[in-house]
Amino acid sequence: MDGFVQILETVNGLVWGSADSLIGAIDYPPVLLLLLGTGLYLTVRLGFMPILKIPYAFGQLFSKDHNKDEGDVSPFGALMTALSSTIGTGNIAGVAVAIAIGGPGAVFWMWMTALVGMASKFCEGVLAVKFREVDEEGRHVGGPMYYIKNGMGSKWAWLASLFAIFGILAAWGTGASIQANSIADALNANYGVAPWVSGLVLAGAAAAVILGGISRIAAVAEKLVPAMAIGYLVAGIIVVAINAPEVPNAFMRIITNAFGFREASTGITVGLLLLAMQKGVARGIFSNEAGQGSAPIAHAAARNNDPVNQGIVAMLGTFIDTIVVCSITAFVILTSGMIPEMCEPFVRPDLVMLPEGCETGAPLTVMAFEQALPGIGSHIVAIGLAVFGFTTILGWSYYGERCCEYLFGVKSIFAFKISWIVVVFGGAFVLMLEEGGAVTDVVSLFWLLADTLTGLMAAPNLVALLVMSPLVAAMTKAYFDRKDTPDA
């Protein structure tokens, strides 16, 4: 087991960078560079269309022009399914990690990452609809494995299969075990709910939804995702309003720190600039999943015959997740006065260990909400983590299911769903093993495995986006050149 963990840690370091580089010597690992570089390249190639057309995109979100098009769910339902997997614990805990370790400037680089990430999401949505298929049960299926196979040719089928393999494994880790574990931990810590009870409830609730397929997942997501996002945003806005005098200072800290200025010094600190950039970029990508290849699996099921139009809807996922939801968490923390001095971690961010009295992650977010809303703030965060985590379980179950179908056919779907329900329960139940620190090793392995596989599944998708970018650019130009395109 120790040998396996060492190998996994080595691969993880190559993909995401090592923990030793978080403070001091800053490095930019391959996947982060590829994710950010691809987004930047696509943004320029598209003439900054994803940024310039944000108002137009929101106008298309509730359009009824595609009600009679082919597909399984509405374009809005596809977006909510995609958002169900991206709006999660990263929006609450991940933002706090970025600020505590990378400084307030990390928020600025999260914003920049989201803006260029919109181009990646747009291209994913376009290709998902362009190269989707209809399976033997009449479902519209697509995603990176399909647009790699159908768009790049049969000689690249191995790359499509590689994505599907990583997708299944990452779904079990990121979408099932980790989310269930985080929810059970939050409910146990705040309300004393036994992990096995949380596991049973989560497994039962997940079963009730995912056994109904994409239509039921989308139906739940259409209601739960907007409700949870609006509820969290309202609570955050109330906190920021209470701390309104600190808002200008928060903006100033974000901008100055982003470019290497420390409040107590003069001049630019290069290490501070690079650290803020690294943490902001990493957390932004972890949160919105732009370029990772998961969201197009949901968008492929949309009732929309126009690939470019669905791509326009898809790119809003990155904007909503990071520019809107993550920003609320950031301003709640920065206006609360709870942000500590920079604290040097001595393990990777997902399992950060800090000196006594220096908080990060969810505890820091709890402290910030509690400062403005005593006795209420901790409940907002706990409930937010639970609901966000549950919707992530639903969204990732669909991603894993489609990857499984691609590799093994439709007959494998039911078995995958059963395995999903079992893994969800197991992820929560593992907290019962908390004796002598044994559970820490298990949970740490969960995080390490999920983290590594999530990075690995992005690589085949990014290759496809770069190879097929000329096609996407041509289709986009044709779409906006059409005389009958409203408000284009």
Secondary structure by P-SEA (a helix, b strand, c coil): caaaaaaaaaaaaaaccccccccccccccaaaaaaaaaaaaaaaaaccccccaaaaaaaaccccccccccccccaaaaaaaaaaacccccccaaaaaaaaccccaaaaaaaaaaaaaaaaaaaaaaaaaacccccccccccccaaaaaaaaccccaaaaaaaaaaaaaaaaaacccaaaaaaaaaaaaacccccaaaaaaaaaaaaaacccccaaaaaaaaaccaaaaaaaaaaaaaaaaaaaccaaaaaaaaaaaaaaccccccccccaaaaaaaaaaaaaaaaaacccccccccccccccccccaaaaaaaaacccccccccaaaaaaaaaaaacccccbbbbccccccccccccccccaaaaaaaaaacccccaaaaaaaaaaaaaaaaaaaaaaaaaaaaaacccccaaaaaaaaaaaaaaaaaacccccccaaaaaaaaaaaaaaaaaaaaaaaaaaaaaaaaaaaaaaaaaaaaaccccccc
